[in-house]
Amino acid sequence: MPAERPENAAPDLLAAVVGLVSNWTAAVTQGRIAAEAGLDIAEGDVRALYLIGQHGAGVRPAELAGELRLSRPTMSKALARLAAAGLVVKAPSATDARSVTLLLTDAGEGAYARLVAAGVRMVEEATAELTAAEIRTVTGVAVRLLRPNPHG
């Protein structure tokens, strides 16, 4: 049986999660990460590049727009900027002749690796005062919170 929680646990957790997500996804934070990674791209395009890299084998533009919660026209403009920067290409889908898949170019792969490294440094700085056990606990809780939400 789970341990009893304090009455204010859920509101406090909500405030902490919203604050963390808001802070780390803020345009200024994304711009700082891009600058640290040596990327001259729009602040709003950092997450798109990162997610394309996470998908590895490619992702459809509509799927990426859904993950980023962007309209298709907004996503299209971001992808045009990333393509103009030489970081992303559109390739015919292997499974659907009517659609395309987004892939990172060699330069995009390097940019993605630098984004990951900058993100790791950001997490290391944020958790510098935590023990390894505390980091494992935070990681475990975060993974559990990421489970598919039947209400979302």
Secondary structure as the mmCIF struct_conf table of DSSP 4:
data_model
#
loop_
_struct_conf.conf_type_id
_struct_conf.id
_struct_conf.beg_label_comp_id
_struct_conf.beg_label_asym_id
_struct_conf.beg_label_seq_id
_struct_conf.end_label_comp_id
_struct_conf.end_label_asym_id
_struct_conf.end_label_seq_id
HELX_LH_PP_P HELX_LH_PP_P1 PRO A 2 PRO A 6
TURN_TY1_P TURN_TY1_P1 GLU A 7 ASN A 8
HELX_RH_AL_P HELX_RH_AL_P1 ALA A 9 THR A 25
BEND BEND1 ALA A 26 ALA A 26
HELX_RH_AL_P HELX_RH_AL_P2 ALA A 27 GLU A 36
TURN_TY1_P TURN_TY1_P2 ALA A 37 GLY A 38
BEND BEND2 ILE A 41 ILE A 41
HELX_RH_3T_P HELX_RH_3T_P1 GLU A 43 ASP A 45
HELX_RH_AL_P HELX_RH_AL_P3 VAL A 46 HIS A 55
BEND BEND3 GLY A 56 ALA A 57
STRN STRN1 VAL A 59 VAL A 59
HELX_RH_AL_P HELX_RH_AL_P4 PRO A 61 LEU A 68
TURN_TY1_P TURN_TY1_P3 ARG A 69 ARG A 69
HELX_RH_AL_P HELX_RH_AL_P5 ARG A 72 ALA A 84
TURN_TY1_P TURN_TY1_P4 ALA A 85 GLY A 86
BEND BEND4 LEU A 87 LEU A 87
STRN STRN2 VAL A 88 PRO A 92
BEND BEND5 ALA A 94 THR A 95
TURN_TY1_P TURN_TY1_P5 ALA A 97 ARG A 98
STRN STRN3 VAL A 100 LEU A 104
HELX_RH_AL_P HELX_RH_AL_P6 ASP A 106 ALA A 126
TURN_TY1_P TURN_TY1_P6 THR A 127 GLU A 129
BEND BEND6 LEU A 130 LEU A 130
HELX_RH_AL_P HELX_RH_AL_P7 ALA A 132 LEU A 145
TURN_TY1_P TURN_TY1_P7 LEU A 146 LEU A 146
BEND BEND7 ARG A 147 ARG A 147
HELX_LH_PP_P HELX_LH_PP_P2 PRO A 148 ASN A 149
TURN_TY1_P TURN_TY1_P8 PRO A 150 HIS A 151
#
